[in-house]
Amino acid sequence: MDQEVARLRRSLKTPRAAAIAGIIFSLLLITSEVLVWLSIPSDPSASPLEVVRHAKTVSISLNLVPFAGIAFLWFMAVVRDHLGELGDRFFVTVFLGSGCCTWQ
């Protein structure tokens, strides 16, 4: 009985963890991309000094990317763990590997 309750609690926590990781990933990646998009001048003939003026914003944006990557890997690992009980481990491992290759 206790084992069933523990398994049920674990199965309920897994989707929640995946959802949190996915949301964190998307927020960090969107924030990073928007910061870069706002920092680059829309006029291609603009002075390179325009980009240099926004160097701090671009730096912050690029520093957010590794954290987005960690959240993405966390999301993929939670999904793999959840699918591992239902499916073939090989398929789930290929799924995880393709997600990591897509991120890079």
C-alpha positions in Angstrom: 0.0 0.0 0.0 2.8 2.4 0.9 4.6 1.6 -2.3 1.5 2.4 -4.3 1.1 5.8 -2.6 4.7 6.6 -3.1 4.5 5.7 -6.8 1.3 7.8 -7.2 2.9 10.8 -5.5 6.0 10.5 -7.7 3.9 10.2 -10.8 2.1 13.4 -9.9 5.3 15.4 -9.2 6.9 14.5 -12.5 4.5 16.4 -14.8 4.7 19.4 -12.4 8.5 19.4 -12.5 8.4 19.1 -16.3 6.0 22.0 -16.5 8.1 24.2 -14.3 11.2 23.4 -16.2 9.5 24.1 -19.5 8.2 27.4 -18.3 11.6 28.5 -16.9 13.3 27.5 -20.1 10.8 29.4 -22.3 10.9 32.6 -20.1 14.7 32.7 -20.0 15.1 32.0 -23.7 12.4 34.6 -24.7 14.0 37.2 -22.4 17.4 36.5 -23.9 16.2 36.8 -27.4 14.2 39.9 -26.8 17.1 41.7 -25.1 19.4 40.9 -28.1 16.6 42.0 -30.5 16.2 45.3 -28.7 19.9 45.9 -28.6 20.6 45.6 -32.3 19.8 48.7 -34.3 17.1 48.2 -37.0 19.0 50.3 -39.5 21.8 48.2 -41.1 23.8 51.2 -42.0 23.8 52.4 -38.4 27.1 53.0 -36.6 28.7 50.1 -34.9 28.8 52.3 -31.8 25.1 51.7 -31.4 25.8 48.0 -30.7 28.7 48.9 -28.3 26.4 51.2 -26.4 24.1 48.2 -25.6 27.0 45.9 -24.8 25.8 45.4 -21.2 22.4 44.4 -22.3 23.8 41.9 -24.8 26.1 40.5 -22.1 23.2 40.0 -19.8 21.3 38.3 -22.6 24.1 35.9 -23.4 24.6 35.1 -19.7 20.9 34.0 -19.5 21.4 31.4 -22.3 23.2 28.7 -20.1 20.5 28.9 -17.5 17.9 28.4 -20.2 19.9 25.4 -21.4 20.0 23.9 -17.9 16.2 24.3 -17.6 15.8 22.7 -21.0 17.9 19.7 -20.0 15.9 19.4 -16.8 12.7 19.4 -18.8 14.0 16.7 -21.1 15.2 14.6 -18.2 11.9 14.8 -16.5 10.0 13.9 -19.7 12.4 11.0 -20.2 11.9 9.8 -16.7 8.1 10.0 -17.1 8.1 8.2 -20.5 10.6 5.6 -19.3 8.0 3.7 -17.4 5.7 3.6 -20.3 7.9 3.1 -23.3 11.1 1.7 -24.6 14.2 3.1 -22.9 16.1 3.2 -26.2 13.3 5.4 -27.7 13.3 7.7 -24.8 17.1 8.0 -24.8 17.0 8.9 -28.5 14.3 11.5 -27.7 16.6 13.0 -25.0 19.6 13.0 -27.3 17.7 14.7 -30.2 16.4 17.3 -27.8 20.0 18.1 -26.7 21.2 18.3 -30.3 18.3 20.6 -31.2 19.2 22.9 -28.3 22.8 23.3 -29.4 
